[in-house]
Amino acid sequence: LLDTEIKYCRDLTMCYRIFSQGLHAVINSNLADQLFLNCEQLIRTSQLIADSLAQDSPGDAFVKHAEVLRAYVEFCSKQQSALEKLNELEQTNAAFRQSTEKAYMLLKSMCAEINSVISAMDNSNMLVWAQQHIHCESIQPPLVFPSSTRKVGPRSLLHSGALQKQRSGKTLVAFLFNDFFMLTTPAEPIEQLEEFRIQKTSEIHLNLYKTPLLLENIRAFQNKEMDSCSFEVRSGDVSVALRAPNRNARVFWMAQIEKAVNEYRGCCQTVKVSFIRLF
């Protein structure tokens, strides 16, 4: 609770400082006060609560400072009027509207860039994990997970999770990459399939169950005879009937496979067209 309060106070202080200082160049102080209400009071209240939580129990801390917490009542009660004032400014103040739109686009672009970097780092970590924990020595030449694919650029792990063979109930751990679908068997039993998640800190070791199925020829579908949790993955003459822990997991697996296949084929088609144009 203390860590959460400290983080909240830090984030609130940063947002107030950045947006308040930025808007003061466009609007006057009175107008800024109408938009930001009593944010400074909220920051002081949060700092007070955080300091108290470091010394007292949560109950004692909030009882001791119950009166100052009314600052949140004032803030929430004026939210609608602040929103109306903001809408009015966007319609009547061209400079305000332009700066707001510019800030929005800059922040949107920055968030997208940050998310892309984080996603790339997470993917890199998971590929290294796969290299260390998935034993597939039977594949020759050796499969190097953190490497480039033959047709779709750097390899990416798109989805993973525990499944079962539909008939035997055998537990499998499936991995969907951007160029193939892989089934493995866990070296140790998995007790809770619905809660099982592969993370970079997972200690589980896995053995290759079947030769990976290339996305070039794969498709996932559901037969009428299957229950709501089951689906089939087929590539040429190879077919395996699988069962997800629940219906939502089955729907998500099928959607992810279909999306991966479409992106794979689209990328291959783009490369093919580019190659033809060269000649």
C-alpha positions as CSV (number, residue, x, y, z in Angstrom):
1,L,0.0,0.0,0.0
2,L,2.9,2.3,0.8
3,D,4.6,1.6,-2.5
4,T,1.3,2.3,-4.4
5,E,0.8,5.6,-2.6
6,I,4.3,6.7,-3.3
7,K,3.9,5.8,-7.0
8,Y,0.6,7.6,-7.2
9,C,2.0,10.7,-5.6
10,R,5.0,10.7,-8.0
11,D,2.8,10.2,-11.1
12,L,0.4,12.9,-10.0
13,T,3.2,15.4,-9.3
14,M,4.8,14.7,-12.7
15,C,1.5,15.0,-14.6
16,Y,0.6,18.2,-12.9
17,R,4.0,19.8,-13.4
18,I,4.2,18.9,-17.1
19,F,0.6,19.7,-18.1
20,S,0.2,22.7,-15.9
21,Q,3.4,24.4,-17.0
22,G,2.7,23.6,-20.6
23,L,-0.8,25.1,-20.6
24,H,0.2,28.2,-18.7
25,A,1.8,29.4,-21.9
26,V,-1.6,29.3,-23.6
27,I,-4.1,30.1,-20.9
28,N,-4.1,32.4,-17.8
29,S,-3.7,31.2,-14.2
30,N,-7.4,31.5,-13.3
31,L,-8.4,29.3,-16.2
32,A,-5.7,26.8,-15.3
33,D,-7.1,26.6,-11.8
34,Q,-10.5,25.8,-13.2
35,L,-9.0,22.9,-15.2
36,F,-6.6,21.5,-12.6
37,L,-8.8,22.2,-9.6
38,N,-7.1,21.4,-6.4
39,C,-4.4,19.1,-7.7
40,E,-1.7,20.7,-5.6
41,Q,-3.8,19.9,-2.5
42,L,-4.1,16.3,-3.6
43,I,-0.4,16.1,-4.0
44,R,0.2,17.4,-0.5
45,T,-2.5,15.0,0.9
46,S,-0.8,12.0,-0.9
47,Q,2.6,13.0,0.5
48,L,1.1,13.2,4.0
49,I,-0.6,9.8,3.7
50,A,2.6,8.2,2.3
51,D,4.7,9.6,5.2
52,S,2.1,8.3,7.7
53,L,2.0,4.8,6.1
54,A,5.7,4.5,6.5
55,Q,5.2,4.8,10.3
56,D,1.7,3.7,11.1
57,S,-0.7,0.9,10.1
58,P,-3.0,1.7,7.2
59,G,-6.0,2.0,9.5
60,D,-4.2,4.4,11.9
61,A,-2.8,6.4,8.9
62,F,-6.2,7.1,7.3
63,V,-8.0,7.7,10.6
64,K,-5.3,10.3,11.6
65,H,-5.7,12.2,8.3
66,A,-9.4,11.6,7.6
67,E,-10.1,15.3,7.4
68,V,-7.5,16.1,4.7
69,L,-8.9,13.3,2.6
70,R,-11.9,15.5,1.9
71,A,-9.7,17.1,-0.8
72,Y,-10.7,14.2,-3.0
73,V,-14.4,15.1,-2.5
74,E,-13.8,18.6,-3.7
75,F,-11.8,17.3,-6.7
76,C,-14.4,14.8,-7.8
77,S,-17.3,17.2,-7.3
78,K,-15.8,19.6,-9.8
79,Q,-14.8,17.1,-12.5
80,Q,-17.9,17.8,-14.6
81,S,-17.4,21.6,-14.6
82,A,-13.7,21.2,-15.5
83,L,-14.6,18.9,-18.4
84,E,-17.2,21.5,-19.6
85,K,-14.6,24.2,-19.4
86,L,-12.1,22.1,-21.3
87,N,-14.6,21.4,-24.1
88,E,-15.4,25.1,-24.3
89,L,-11.7,26.0,-24.7
90,E,-11.3,23.5,-27.5
91,Q,-14.1,25.1,-29.4
92,T,-13.3,28.8,-28.8
93,N,-9.5,29.0,-28.4
94,A,-7.7,27.9,-31.5
95,A,-4.2,28.1,-29.9
96,F,-5.4,25.9,-27.0
97,R,-6.9,23.4,-29.4
98,Q,-3.8,23.2,-31.6
99,S,-1.4,22.8,-28.7
100,T,-3.7,20.1,-27.2
101,E,-3.9,18.2,-30.4
102,K,-0.2,18.5,-31.0
103,A,0.5,17.2,-27.4
104,Y,-1.9,14.3,-28.0
105,M,-0.2,13.2,-31.2
106,L,3.3,13.5,-29.6
107,L,2.3,11.5,-26.6
108,K,0.5,8.9,-28.8
109,S,3.6,8.5,-30.9
110,M,5.9,8.3,-27.9
111,C,3.6,5.7,-26.2
112,A,3.6,3.6,-29.4
113,E,7.4,3.8,-29.5
114,I,7.8,2.8,-25.9
115,N,5.4,-0.1,-26.3
116,S,7.3,-1.2,-29.3
117,V,10.6,-1.2,-27.5
118,I,9.1,-3.0,-24.5
119,S,7.5,-5.6,-26.7
120,A,10.8,-6.2,-28.6
121,M,12.6,-6.7,-25.3
122,D,10.0,-9.1,-24.0
123,N,10.1,-11.0,-27.2
124,S,13.9,-11.2,-27.1
125,N,13.8,-12.5,-23.5
126,M,11.3,-15.2,-24.4
127,L,13.3,-16.4,-27.4
128,V,16.3,-16.8,-25.2
129,W,14.2,-18.6,-22.6
130,A,12.9,-20.9,-25.4
131,Q,16.4,-21.7,-26.5
132,Q,17.3,-22.7,-22.9
133,H,14.2,-24.6,-21.9
134,I,12.8,-26.3,-25.1
135,H,14.8,-29.4,-25.9
136,C,14.5,-30.1,-29.6
137,E,17.8,-31.7,-30.5
138,S,16.1,-33.9,-33.1
139,I,15.7,-30.9,-35.4
140,Q,18.6,-30.6,-37.8
141,P,20.1,-28.2,-38.5
142,P,19.7,-27.0,-34.9
143,L,16.8,-24.6,-34.3
144,V,18.0,-21.2,-33.1
145,F,15.0,-19.4,-31.6
146,P,16.5,-15.9,-31.4
147,S,17.2,-15.6,-35.1
148,S,15.7,-14.5,-38.3
149,T,13.1,-16.6,-40.1
150,R,13.5,-17.6,-43.7
151,K,10.7,-15.4,-45.0
152,V,9.2,-13.1,-42.4
153,G,12.1,-11.4,-40.7
154,P,13.1,-11.7,-37.0
155,R,11.3,-14.5,-35.1
156,S,8.6,-13.5,-32.7
157,L,6.7,-15.5,-30.1
158,L,3.1,-14.6,-30.5
159,H,1.3,-16.9,-28.0
160,S,1.9,-19.8,-25.7
161,G,0.0,-21.9,-23.3
162,A,-1.0,-25.4,-22.0
163,L,-3.3,-27.6,-24.1
164,Q,-4.3,-31.2,-24.1
165,K,-4.7,-33.9,-26.8
166,Q,-8.4,-34.2,-27.3
167,R,-8.7,-37.9,-27.0
168,S,-5.9,-39.0,-24.6
169,G,-5.9,-35.9,-22.4
170,K,-2.1,-35.8,-22.7
171,T,-0.8,-32.4,-21.6
172,L,1.1,-30.3,-24.1
173,V,2.6,-26.8,-24.1
174,A,2.1,-25.0,-27.4
175,F,4.1,-22.2,-28.9
176,L,2.9,-20.0,-31.8
177,F,5.8,-18.2,-33.5
178,N,5.5,-15.9,-36.5
179,D,6.8,-18.8,-38.8
180,F,5.7,-22.0,-37.1
181,F,3.5,-23.7,-34.5
182,M,5.3,-26.0,-32.0
183,L,3.9,-28.6,-29.6
184,T,6.0,-29.7,-26.6
185,T,5.6,-32.0,-23.6
186,P,6.5,-30.8,-20.1
187,A,9.2,-32.6,-18.2
188,E,7.1,-32.3,-15.0
189,P,3.2,-32.4,-14.6
190,I,1.3,-29.2,-14.9
191,E,-1.4,-29.1,-12.2
192,Q,-3.5,-26.1,-13.1
193,L,-3.8,-25.8,-16.9
194,E,-5.9,-22.6,-16.8
195,E,-3.4,-20.8,-14.6
196,F,-0.3,-22.0,-16.5
197,R,1.7,-19.2,-18.0
198,I,5.1,-19.2,-19.7
199,Q,7.3,-16.3,-18.5
200,K,11.0,-15.5,-18.8
201,T,11.4,-16.7,-15.1
202,S,9.6,-20.0,-15.7
203,E,11.8,-23.0,-14.6
204,I,9.9,-25.6,-16.6
205,H,11.7,-27.7,-19.2
206,L,10.0,-29.0,-22.3
207,N,10.6,-31.7,-24.9
208,L,9.6,-31.5,-28.6
209,Y,6.4,-33.5,-29.2
210,K,6.0,-33.1,-33.0
211,T,8.0,-31.5,-35.8
212,P,7.0,-27.9,-35.8
213,L,4.2,-27.1,-38.3
214,L,5.1,-24.2,-40.7
215,L,2.5,-21.5,-40.9
216,E,2.7,-21.6,-44.7
217,N,0.5,-24.7,-44.8
218,I,-1.3,-24.6,-41.4
219,R,-4.9,-24.0,-40.6
220,A,-7.0,-24.3,-37.4
221,F,-10.6,-25.2,-37.4
222,Q,-13.4,-26.8,-35.3
223,N,-15.5,-29.9,-36.3
224,K,-19.2,-30.1,-35.5
225,E,-18.4,-33.2,-33.3
226,M,-16.0,-31.2,-31.1
227,D,-17.0,-29.6,-27.8
228,S,-16.6,-25.8,-27.2
229,C,-13.0,-26.2,-25.9
230,S,-11.6,-28.4,-28.7
231,F,-10.1,-27.5,-32.1
232,E,-7.9,-29.1,-34.7
233,V,-4.7,-27.9,-36.2
234,R,-3.7,-29.4,-39.6
235,S,-0.8,-29.0,-42.0
236,G,-0.8,-31.2,-45.0
237,D,-1.2,-34.8,-43.9
238,V,-0.4,-34.0,-40.3
239,S,-3.3,-33.3,-38.0
240,V,-3.7,-33.0,-34.2
241,A,-6.9,-32.5,-32.2
242,L,-6.4,-30.3,-29.2
243,R,-8.4,-29.1,-26.2
244,A,-8.0,-25.8,-24.5
245,P,-8.6,-25.3,-20.8
246,N,-11.8,-23.3,-21.6
247,R,-13.8,-21.9,-24.5
248,N,-12.3,-18.5,-24.3
249,A,-8.8,-20.0,-24.5
250,R,-9.8,-22.1,-27.5
251,V,-11.3,-19.0,-29.3
252,F,-8.2,-17.0,-28.6
253,W,-5.8,-19.8,-29.9
254,M,-7.8,-20.1,-33.1
255,A,-7.9,-16.4,-33.6
256,Q,-4.1,-16.0,-33.0
257,I,-3.3,-18.9,-35.4
258,E,-5.5,-17.4,-38.1
259,K,-4.0,-14.0,-37.6
260,A,-0.4,-15.3,-37.7
261,V,-1.1,-17.3,-40.8
262,N,-2.6,-14.3,-42.6
263,E,0.3,-12.1,-41.7
264,Y,2.8,-14.8,-42.7
265,R,1.2,-15.2,-46.1
266,G,0.8,-11.5,-46.6
267,C,4.5,-10.9,-45.8
268,C,5.5,-13.7,-48.2
269,Q,3.3,-12.3,-50.9
270,T,4.9,-8.8,-50.4
271,V,8.4,-10.3,-50.7
272,K,7.4,-12.2,-53.8
273,V,6.0,-9.1,-55.5
274,S,9.2,-7.1,-54.6
275,F,11.4,-9.9,-56.0
276,I,9.5,-10.0,-59.3
277,R,9.8,-6.3,-59.7
278,L,13.6,-6.5,-59.4
279,F,13.6,-8.5,-62.6
